[in-house]
């Protein structure tokens, strides 16, 4: 098994624990703290896992919900199973001599 470090974004669970269930309720709370996001951006922030997040937005979310960044972002180890190999495969590349032969299509012979 190979693994890499990932993260789990818990904003939706934190919102639910505080009684906020609609993404539209979050936009005015962010605006009070100087963060202006469109409805679409707020929706993506809540329902998805952001790839990039400004520290201003993160600190505003921490202030709104009275949590720490570690409550919103949980590190997790993502494991991927090792690649399966075909039976009898030694893990080396196939010899270059094994290549498909191009098909040659000829018209049928007259009868």
N, C-alpha and C positions, 0 to 999 in steps of 0.2 A: 504494500500500500504506500502510495506517495501522498503527500499532503502539502498544503500551502495555507498560509494564514488568511482568513477571511473575516467577515464581521456580520453581525445580525443587527438590523436597524429596528429598534423597538418603539418608535414614536407612536404607532397606532395603539399599542398596548398601554403606553403611558397615558395617552389621551383618554382611552376607555376607562382607565383606573381613576381619572379625574372627572369623569362624567361628560367628556366631549366626544361625541360620536359622529359629527359631521365635519368635513374639512372646511366648510364655510365658516364655522365658528372659530377657526384658528387664525384666519387672515386678519380680523380686527385686533386680535391680541398681539400679533406680530407688528401690525401698523402702530400700535401704541408705543412700541419699542423702536420705532424708526425703520422697520424692515417692511418694504413694500414689495409684495409678490402678487402675481396675477393668480386668479382662481385655479388656473391650470397648473401653475408652479406649486401652489400649496397642495393640490390634489396629488401631484407626483411625489412631493416631499413626504406625504403621509402614507400613500399606498405603495410606493416603490422603495427601493433601496438606493439612496443617492450615491453616485460615484465620486462627486465632489460636493463639498459643503463648506460655505464660508464660516469662519469663526464667529462672525456677528450673528448669523442665523442660529448657530449652535448655542451661543450664549443666550440669545433671546428665548430659545426653546427651554433651556435650563432654568431661566428666570420665570417663564410662564408656568412651568409645571413643578418648580421647586425641586429639581433633580440635578444630578451631576452628569457630565458627559458619559460616564461609564454606565449610567442607567439607560441612556439612549443608544449607545453603541456597545455591543457585546462582542468581544473577539471570539472567533470559533476557528477550529482547525478543520479545513475542508479536506476530506480524503477522497481520493480517486482510486478505484481498483487498478491494479497493474493490467496492462494490455494483455489480452488473451492471445496466445499463439496457436497456430494451426498444429494439428498432431504431426509429430515428426519434425517440426520446425526447430532448428538449432539456434534461431535468433539471428542468423546471418542473412545477408541480402541474397536474393536469387541470382544465379549466374547470369551473366549478360547474354549467354548464348540462347537462353530460353525466351524467345520473342514470338509474338503471334505472327502468323503468316497471312499476308493480305489475300483476301479471296479474289478470285478471278472469275468474272461472270462472262460467259460466252453465250451467244445466241443458240437456240436449239438447232440441231442438224436437220436439214430437209428430209422428208421421208419418201 
